[in-house]
């Protein structure tokens, strides 16, 4: 289970703090941002906020001043004295805004994926319908493993992040039915050579590398998948992507 270092909920109408609710499985949306350093930097902050408010509008959670209220709550709850490598989550439904903070743990080098036959509800959005996924993740050491969701033999995304597949130095991403996260969008712009393709389970052995990218995981090379058996062949493209990602962290501006 995740240990939350900060957890607060505020009702929309007056921003009064109320009993904390994580809002999982309610009708709403969320985003998770990586907070780094002292003073705090938030990686891809504008992109996270823009994605969040696009989703809030689609889900018709368009409360008065909600954008400014969320920005104020982030600023209120980030300390100027603390050194961060944490994950800051903002969630909202029709009743309230909930925020939480947890320590980010670095994924291990022998990271594995477990295939799960499931497609998220309304997968193009970072919605809160995560009950089934959380049931899997709560039983795992998420520094060592994650689930990879698939449907109709097509791999979609991990339980927490996006997936990239490398074959002969070409980078592939699934076509649809998954959430395109801020880290994926960053690499799509940076590399300009990610090919959209259906990734079928029975074709996994064609791929040399599988790379997880996301706010919490960062950039992670998958070592293996048990069923069907797949084993990493090299780390070439992982090292390239990791170098690009680390440079973006070093260039990230201080949150104000």
C-alpha positions as CSV (number, residue, x, y, z in Angstrom):
1,X,0.0,0.0,0.0
2,X,1.1,3.6,-0.8
3,X,2.0,5.8,2.2
4,X,0.6,9.3,1.8
5,X,2.7,12.0,3.3
6,X,0.0,14.6,2.7
7,X,-3.7,14.1,2.1
8,X,-6.4,16.7,2.0
9,X,-9.8,17.3,0.5
10,X,-11.6,20.6,-0.1
11,X,-15.2,21.1,-1.2
12,X,-15.7,23.1,-4.3
13,X,-18.1,25.9,-3.2
14,X,-15.8,27.5,-0.6
15,X,-12.6,25.5,-0.6
16,X,-13.3,24.5,3.0
17,X,-11.2,21.5,4.0
18,X,-13.2,18.4,4.7
19,X,-12.5,14.8,5.6
20,X,-10.0,13.3,3.1
21,X,-11.3,11.1,0.3
22,X,-9.0,9.7,-2.3
23,X,-11.9,9.7,-4.8
24,X,-10.9,6.5,-6.4
25,X,-13.6,4.9,-8.5
26,X,-15.8,8.0,-8.3
27,X,-16.9,10.0,-11.4
28,X,-14.0,12.3,-12.0
29,X,-10.4,12.8,-13.2
30,X,-6.9,13.1,-11.8
31,X,-3.3,13.9,-12.7
32,X,-0.1,12.9,-11.0
33,X,2.9,15.2,-11.2
34,X,6.5,14.6,-10.3
35,X,7.9,17.2,-7.9
36,X,11.7,17.5,-7.7
37,X,14.3,19.5,-5.8
38,X,14.4,22.4,-3.4
39,X,12.8,24.8,-4.2
40,X,10.3,22.6,-5.9
41,X,10.1,22.0,-9.6
42,X,7.2,20.3,-11.2
43,X,8.1,18.3,-14.3
44,X,5.7,19.1,-17.3
45,X,3.6,21.2,-15.0
46,X,1.8,23.2,-17.8
47,X,1.0,20.0,-19.7
48,X,-0.4,18.3,-16.6
49,X,-2.6,21.2,-15.8
50,X,-3.8,21.6,-19.4
51,X,-4.6,17.9,-19.6
52,X,-6.4,17.9,-16.3
53,X,-8.7,20.8,-17.2
54,X,-9.4,19.4,-20.6
55,X,-10.7,16.3,-18.9
56,X,-12.6,18.2,-16.3
57,X,-14.4,20.1,-19.1
58,X,-15.2,16.8,-20.9
59,X,-16.5,15.3,-17.6
60,X,-18.5,18.5,-17.1
61,X,-16.8,19.2,-13.7
62,X,-16.6,22.9,-14.6
63,X,-17.1,24.5,-11.2
64,X,-16.6,28.2,-10.8
65,X,-12.9,29.2,-10.5
66,X,-11.9,25.5,-10.4
67,X,-8.7,26.1,-12.4
68,X,-7.5,28.9,-10.1
69,X,-8.6,27.0,-7.0
70,X,-6.6,23.9,-8.0
71,X,-3.5,26.1,-8.7
72,X,-3.9,27.8,-5.3
73,X,-4.1,24.4,-3.5
74,X,-1.0,23.2,-5.2
75,X,0.9,26.3,-4.2
76,X,-0.5,26.2,-0.6
77,X,0.6,22.6,-0.1
78,X,4.1,22.6,-1.5
79,X,6.7,23.6,1.0
80,X,9.5,26.0,0.1
81,X,11.7,24.3,2.7
82,X,11.4,20.7,1.6
83,X,13.6,18.9,-0.8
84,X,11.4,16.8,-3.1
85,X,11.4,13.7,-5.2
86,X,7.7,13.0,-4.8
87,X,4.5,12.5,-6.7
88,X,1.7,15.0,-6.2
89,X,-1.7,13.9,-7.1
90,X,-4.7,16.2,-7.9
91,X,-8.1,14.6,-8.2
92,X,-11.6,16.2,-8.6
93,X,-15.2,15.0,-8.9
94,X,-18.4,17.0,-8.6
95,X,-18.1,17.3,-4.8
96,X,-14.5,18.1,-4.0
97,X,-10.9,18.5,-4.9
98,X,-8.5,16.0,-3.3
99,X,-4.7,16.3,-3.2
100,X,-2.1,13.9,-1.9
101,X,1.7,13.6,-1.9
102,X,3.8,10.4,-1.7
103,X,7.5,9.6,-2.0
104,X,8.7,8.5,-5.4
105,X,10.6,5.3,-5.3
106,X,13.1,4.5,-8.1
107,X,12.2,1.4,-10.1
108,X,14.7,-1.5,-10.1
109,X,16.7,-2.6,-13.0
110,X,15.2,-6.1,-13.2
111,X,11.7,-4.6,-13.7
112,X,9.0,-7.1,-15.0
113,X,5.5,-6.8,-16.5
114,X,2.5,-9.0,-15.8
115,X,-0.1,-9.1,-18.6
116,X,-3.7,-8.5,-17.6
117,X,-6.7,-8.9,-19.9
118,X,-8.4,-5.5,-19.2
119,X,-9.1,-2.2,-20.8
120,X,-9.7,0.9,-18.6
121,X,-13.1,2.5,-18.6
122,X,-13.0,5.5,-20.9
123,X,-9.3,4.9,-21.4
124,X,-8.5,8.1,-23.4
125,X,-8.9,10.1,-20.1
126,X,-7.1,9.9,-16.8
127,X,-10.4,9.1,-14.9
128,X,-10.8,7.8,-11.4
129,X,-12.2,4.4,-12.4
130,X,-9.2,2.5,-11.2
131,X,-10.6,-0.1,-8.8
132,X,-9.5,-3.2,-10.7
133,X,-6.1,-1.8,-11.5
134,X,-5.5,-0.8,-7.9
135,X,-6.5,-4.3,-6.8
136,X,-3.6,-5.7,-8.8
137,X,-1.0,-2.9,-8.0
138,X,-1.7,-3.1,-4.2
139,X,-0.4,-6.7,-4.2
140,X,2.8,-5.8,-6.1
141,X,6.1,-4.2,-5.3
142,X,5.7,-1.4,-7.8
143,X,9.5,-0.7,-7.8
144,X,9.9,-4.1,-9.3
145,X,6.8,-4.7,-11.4
146,X,3.7,-3.3,-13.1
147,X,0.8,-4.8,-15.0
148,X,0.4,-4.4,-18.8
149,X,-3.2,-4.1,-19.9
150,X,-4.4,-5.8,-23.1
151,X,-7.6,-6.4,-24.9
152,X,-8.3,-8.5,-28.0
153,X,-4.7,-9.6,-27.9
154,X,-3.5,-6.0,-28.2
155,X,-1.3,-4.4,-25.5
156,X,-2.5,-0.9,-24.5
157,X,-0.7,0.6,-21.5
158,X,0.7,-0.3,-18.1
159,X,-1.3,0.1,-14.9
160,X,0.4,3.4,-14.3
161,X,2.2,4.5,-17.5
162,X,2.6,4.3,-21.2
163,X,4.6,1.7,-23.1
164,X,7.0,2.0,-26.0
165,X,8.2,-1.0,-28.0
166,X,11.6,-1.0,-29.8
167,X,12.3,-3.2,-32.9
168,X,15.5,-2.7,-34.9
169,X,15.9,0.8,-33.4
170,X,12.4,1.9,-34.4
171,X,10.1,3.0,-31.7
172,X,6.5,1.9,-31.6
173,X,3.5,2.9,-29.5
174,X,-0.1,1.4,-29.4
175,X,-2.6,3.2,-31.6
176,X,-5.6,3.8,-29.3
177,X,-7.7,2.8,-26.3
178,X,-5.2,4.1,-23.8
179,X,-4.3,7.4,-22.1
180,X,-1.6,9.5,-23.8
181,X,0.3,10.8,-20.8
182,X,2.4,13.9,-20.6
183,X,5.7,12.0,-20.7
184,X,4.6,10.2,-23.9
185,X,3.6,13.5,-25.5
186,X,7.0,14.9,-24.5
187,X,8.8,12.1,-26.2
188,X,6.5,12.2,-29.3
189,X,7.5,15.9,-29.8
190,X,11.2,15.3,-28.9
191,X,11.8,12.2,-31.0
192,X,9.3,12.8,-33.9
193,X,9.7,9.2,-34.9
194,X,7.3,7.2,-32.7
195,X,5.3,4.9,-35.0
196,X,1.7,4.1,-34.1
197,X,1.1,0.4,-34.4
198,X,-1.1,-2.3,-32.8
199,X,1.2,-4.3,-30.5
200,X,-0.1,-7.9,-30.4
201,X,0.9,-10.3,-27.6
202,X,1.9,-13.0,-30.0
203,X,4.4,-10.6,-31.7
204,X,6.2,-9.6,-28.5
205,X,9.3,-11.6,-29.4
206,X,9.9,-9.4,-32.4
207,X,10.8,-6.5,-30.0
208,X,14.2,-5.9,-28.6
209,X,13.2,-3.5,-25.8
210,X,10.0,-2.5,-24.0
211,X,10.2,0.9,-22.2
212,X,7.8,2.3,-19.6
213,X,7.4,6.0,-19.6
214,X,5.3,8.1,-17.1
215,X,5.2,10.7,-14.4
216,X,5.8,8.2,-11.6
217,X,8.1,5.7,-13.3
218,X,10.1,8.2,-15.4
219,X,11.9,6.0,-18.0
220,X,12.2,2.3,-17.1
221,X,13.5,-0.6,-19.2
222,X,11.4,-3.8,-18.8
223,X,13.6,-6.8,-18.1
224,X,11.1,-9.5,-18.8
225,X,7.5,-10.7,-19.1
226,X,6.7,-14.2,-17.8
227,X,3.6,-15.2,-19.8
228,X,4.2,-15.2,-22.7
229,X,7.9,-15.3,-22.1
230,X,9.8,-12.2,-23.3
231,X,13.3,-11.1,-22.4
232,X,15.0,-7.8,-23.0
233,X,17.7,-8.0,-25.7
234,X,19.5,-4.7,-25.1
235,X,19.4,-1.3,-23.4
236,X,20.4,0.9,-26.3
237,X,17.2,3.0,-26.8
238,X,16.4,3.0,-23.1
239,X,19.7,4.8,-22.5
240,X,18.9,7.4,-25.2
241,X,15.5,8.1,-23.8
242,X,16.8,8.3,-20.2
243,X,19.4,10.8,-21.2
244,X,16.7,13.0,-22.9
245,X,14.5,12.7,-19.8
246,X,17.3,13.6,-17.4
247,X,18.1,16.6,-19.4
248,X,14.5,17.8,-19.3
249,X,14.6,17.4,-15.5
250,X,17.7,19.5,-15.2
251,X,16.1,22.2,-17.4
252,X,12.8,22.2,-15.5
253,X,12.0,25.6,-14.0
254,X,11.2,26.3,-10.3
255,X,7.5,26.1,-9.5
256,X,6.1,29.5,-8.4
